[in-house]
């Protein structure tokens, strides 16, 4: 049994790789940071194969698939991604486009390639609770990318169901998680953060139960439920106020 996990240098991706290894899966780990990839050698209990790829360079998505397509990959976890916080008029366009390449295009390509691979049974796309909101002022591009990941996964789910496919596709939509993501995005959450370990294990357990939308944390699930009843403009004002409080000193 083999599992491919992208974005394994830290956080949710790293913890998913560790947990799947505990369950007996050989791990194919993908990240940009070779040093952190090598550190997995001390944490992974099964066979570990590493690929030092920046998946925002889309040619690397195809290289990755060509390298592993004959390895009988049972599980694919699309976890690679990052966020950017700040006033949209002042944010760096190149960083935003790089985020779209990684959060959207890379996830799309890898999903597309593996969904047609006869060996792959499970695909888990990592989005965010942000992807279930109407919009995310001060993190507009990030919210949009995660909305894409969620919507894309839901559409594929129904196509697979109608075609009587045995493949399982799910989308993980966590709220605040204590990961390196926060540092890269330059934000500080004011809500309680779940541990990456908890989110990873919760996600995999729900994936194996064929759960479509996976949302760890009762408070996050309740918040998303009640947000549906808010008028759009009021919801955006509330999100802006919440986002403002994330600013790091």
C-alpha positions as CSV (number, residue, x, y, z in Angstrom):
1,X,0.0,0.0,0.0
2,X,1.3,3.5,-1.0
3,X,0.2,7.0,-0.3
4,X,1.4,10.2,-2.0
5,X,1.3,13.3,0.2
6,X,2.2,16.8,-1.0
7,X,3.3,19.6,1.3
8,X,4.9,17.2,3.8
9,X,7.6,19.6,5.1
10,X,5.4,20.6,8.1
11,X,1.9,20.9,9.5
12,X,-1.1,18.8,8.2
13,X,0.8,17.2,5.4
14,X,3.6,16.0,7.6
15,X,1.1,14.6,10.2
16,X,-0.9,12.9,7.5
17,X,2.2,11.2,6.2
18,X,3.2,10.0,9.7
19,X,-0.3,8.7,10.4
20,X,-0.6,6.8,7.1
21,X,2.8,5.3,7.8
22,X,1.5,4.1,11.1
23,X,-1.4,2.5,9.3
24,X,1.1,0.6,7.1
25,X,1.3,2.7,4.0
26,X,4.6,3.4,2.2
27,X,4.9,7.2,1.9
28,X,5.8,9.2,-1.2
29,X,6.5,12.6,0.3
30,X,6.6,15.8,-1.8
31,X,7.8,19.3,-0.7
32,X,10.3,22.0,-1.7
33,X,12.5,21.7,1.4
34,X,14.9,18.8,1.1
35,X,16.1,19.2,4.7
36,X,12.6,18.8,6.1
37,X,11.9,16.0,3.8
38,X,14.9,14.1,5.0
39,X,13.8,14.7,8.6
40,X,10.8,12.4,7.8
41,X,13.2,9.5,7.8
42,X,13.1,9.5,11.6
43,X,9.3,9.7,11.7
44,X,8.1,7.4,9.0
45,X,7.9,3.8,10.0
46,X,7.4,2.4,6.5
47,X,9.3,2.9,3.2
48,X,9.8,6.6,2.4
49,X,10.3,8.0,-1.1
50,X,10.9,11.7,-1.4
51,X,10.6,14.2,-4.2
52,X,12.0,17.7,-3.8
53,X,9.5,19.5,-6.1
54,X,8.1,23.0,-6.1
55,X,4.6,22.1,-7.4
56,X,3.8,25.8,-8.2
57,X,6.1,25.1,-11.2
58,X,3.4,23.1,-13.0
59,X,5.8,21.0,-15.1
60,X,6.8,19.4,-11.8
61,X,3.3,18.1,-11.3
62,X,3.6,16.1,-14.5
63,X,7.2,15.0,-13.6
64,X,5.9,13.8,-10.3
65,X,3.1,11.8,-11.8
66,X,5.3,10.3,-14.4
67,X,7.7,9.2,-11.7
68,X,5.1,7.5,-9.6
69,X,2.3,6.5,-11.9
70,X,3.4,2.8,-12.0
71,X,3.9,2.6,-8.2
72,X,0.3,1.5,-7.5
73,X,-0.5,4.6,-5.4
74,X,-3.6,3.9,-3.4
75,X,-4.0,7.3,-1.8
76,X,-3.3,10.9,-3.0
77,X,-3.3,13.8,-0.5
78,X,-3.2,17.2,-2.2
79,X,-2.0,19.3,0.7
80,X,0.5,21.7,-0.8
81,X,-0.5,25.3,-0.5
82,X,0.0,28.7,1.2
83,X,-1.8,31.9,2.0
84,X,-1.2,35.6,1.8
85,X,-2.6,38.3,4.1
86,X,-2.9,42.0,3.4
87,X,-4.7,44.8,1.6
88,X,-5.4,43.5,-1.9
89,X,-4.3,46.8,-3.5
90,X,-0.9,46.5,-1.9
91,X,-0.3,42.8,-2.2
92,X,2.3,41.4,-4.6
93,X,0.7,40.2,-7.8
94,X,3.5,37.7,-8.5
95,X,3.0,36.0,-5.1
96,X,-0.8,35.9,-5.7
97,X,-0.2,34.2,-9.1
98,X,2.2,31.8,-7.5
99,X,-0.5,30.9,-4.9
100,X,-3.0,30.3,-7.7
101,X,-0.5,28.0,-9.5
102,X,0.0,26.0,-6.3
103,X,-3.4,26.1,-4.5
104,X,-5.5,25.7,-7.7
105,X,-3.5,24.5,-10.8
106,X,-1.3,22.0,-9.1
107,X,-4.2,20.5,-7.1
108,X,-6.2,20.4,-10.3
109,X,-3.5,18.7,-12.4
110,X,-2.6,16.1,-9.8
111,X,-6.3,15.2,-9.1
112,X,-6.9,15.0,-12.9
113,X,-4.0,12.7,-13.5
114,X,-4.6,10.4,-10.5
115,X,-8.4,10.2,-10.9
116,X,-7.6,8.4,-14.2
117,X,-5.0,6.1,-12.6
118,X,-6.6,2.6,-12.1
119,X,-4.6,2.0,-8.9
120,X,-5.7,5.1,-7.0
121,X,-8.6,4.6,-4.7
122,X,-8.7,7.7,-2.4
123,X,-8.1,11.4,-3.2
124,X,-8.2,14.0,-0.4
125,X,-8.0,17.6,-1.5
126,X,-7.0,20.0,1.3
127,X,-9.0,23.2,1.2
128,X,-10.1,25.3,4.2
129,X,-13.1,26.5,6.0
130,X,-12.3,29.7,4.1
131,X,-13.3,27.9,0.9
132,X,-16.9,27.6,2.3
133,X,-17.3,31.4,3.0
134,X,-18.7,34.0,0.6
135,X,-15.4,35.8,0.4
136,X,-12.3,36.7,2.4
137,X,-11.4,40.4,2.5
138,X,-7.7,40.8,3.3
139,X,-7.1,37.2,2.1
140,X,-9.2,37.4,-1.0
141,X,-7.0,35.3,-3.3
142,X,-6.4,32.6,-0.7
143,X,-10.2,32.3,0.0
144,X,-10.9,32.1,-3.7
145,X,-8.3,29.3,-4.2
146,X,-9.8,27.3,-1.4
147,X,-13.3,27.8,-2.8
148,X,-12.1,26.4,-6.1
149,X,-10.6,23.3,-4.3
150,X,-13.9,22.7,-2.6
151,X,-16.2,23.3,-5.6
152,X,-13.9,21.2,-7.9
153,X,-13.9,18.3,-5.5
154,X,-17.7,18.4,-5.0
155,X,-18.3,18.3,-8.8
156,X,-15.9,15.4,-9.3
157,X,-17.6,13.5,-6.5
158,X,-21.0,13.6,-8.2
159,X,-19.5,12.6,-11.6
160,X,-17.8,9.6,-9.9
161,X,-21.0,8.6,-8.1
162,X,-23.1,8.8,-11.3
163,X,-20.5,6.7,-13.1
164,X,-20.6,4.1,-10.3
165,X,-16.8,4.6,-9.8
166,X,-15.2,2.9,-6.8
167,X,-12.9,5.9,-6.3
168,X,-13.4,8.1,-3.2
169,X,-12.8,11.8,-3.3
170,X,-13.1,14.1,-0.3
171,X,-12.2,17.7,0.6
172,X,-10.8,18.7,4.0
173,X,-11.9,22.2,5.2
174,X,-10.3,22.9,8.5
175,X,-10.5,26.1,10.5
176,X,-7.5,27.6,12.3
177,X,-4.7,25.0,12.7
178,X,-1.4,25.5,14.5
179,X,1.0,25.1,11.5
180,X,3.8,26.9,9.6
181,X,1.0,28.3,7.3
182,X,0.4,31.1,9.8
183,X,4.0,32.4,9.6
184,X,4.1,32.3,5.8
185,X,0.8,34.1,5.5
186,X,1.8,36.6,8.2
187,X,-1.3,36.1,10.3
188,X,-2.1,35.3,13.9
189,X,-5.4,33.6,14.6
190,X,-7.5,34.9,17.5
191,X,-9.6,31.7,17.7
192,X,-8.3,28.5,19.3
193,X,-6.2,26.5,16.9
194,X,-6.5,22.8,16.4
195,X,-3.3,20.8,16.4
196,X,-2.1,19.6,13.0
197,X,-1.9,16.0,14.4
198,X,-5.6,16.0,15.4
199,X,-6.7,17.5,12.0
200,X,-4.6,14.9,10.1
201,X,-5.9,11.9,11.9
202,X,-9.5,13.2,11.9
203,X,-9.3,13.8,8.1
204,X,-7.9,10.3,7.3
205,X,-10.5,8.6,9.4
206,X,-13.3,10.4,7.7
207,X,-11.8,9.9,4.3
208,X,-11.8,6.1,4.9
209,X,-15.5,6.5,5.8
210,X,-16.1,8.2,2.5
211,X,-17.0,11.5,4.0
212,X,-17.3,14.1,1.3
213,X,-16.7,17.4,3.2
214,X,-14.5,17.0,6.2
215,X,-14.6,19.8,8.8
216,X,-12.7,19.2,12.0
217,X,-13.9,21.0,15.1
218,X,-17.4,21.4,16.4
219,X,-17.2,25.2,16.7
220,X,-16.0,25.6,13.1
221,X,-18.9,23.4,11.9
222,X,-21.4,25.5,13.8
223,X,-19.9,28.8,12.6
224,X,-20.1,27.7,9.0
225,X,-23.6,26.5,9.5
226,X,-24.9,29.8,10.9
227,X,-23.0,31.9,8.4
228,X,-25.3,30.6,5.7
229,X,-28.1,32.6,7.0
230,X,-26.3,36.0,7.0
231,X,-26.8,38.5,4.2
232,X,-23.8,38.6,1.9
233,X,-22.7,42.1,2.7
234,X,-23.0,41.6,6.5
235,X,-21.1,38.4,6.2
236,X,-18.3,40.2,4.4
237,X,-18.1,42.9,7.0
238,X,-17.9,40.3,9.8
239,X,-15.1,38.4,8.0
240,X,-13.2,41.7,7.5
241,X,-13.3,42.5,11.2
242,X,-12.1,38.9,12.0
243,X,-9.3,39.2,9.5
244,X,-8.2,42.6,10.8
245,X,-7.5,41.0,14.2
246,X,-5.2,38.5,12.6
247,X,-2.5,41.1,11.9
248,X,0.8,40.2,13.5
249,X,2.6,42.9,15.5
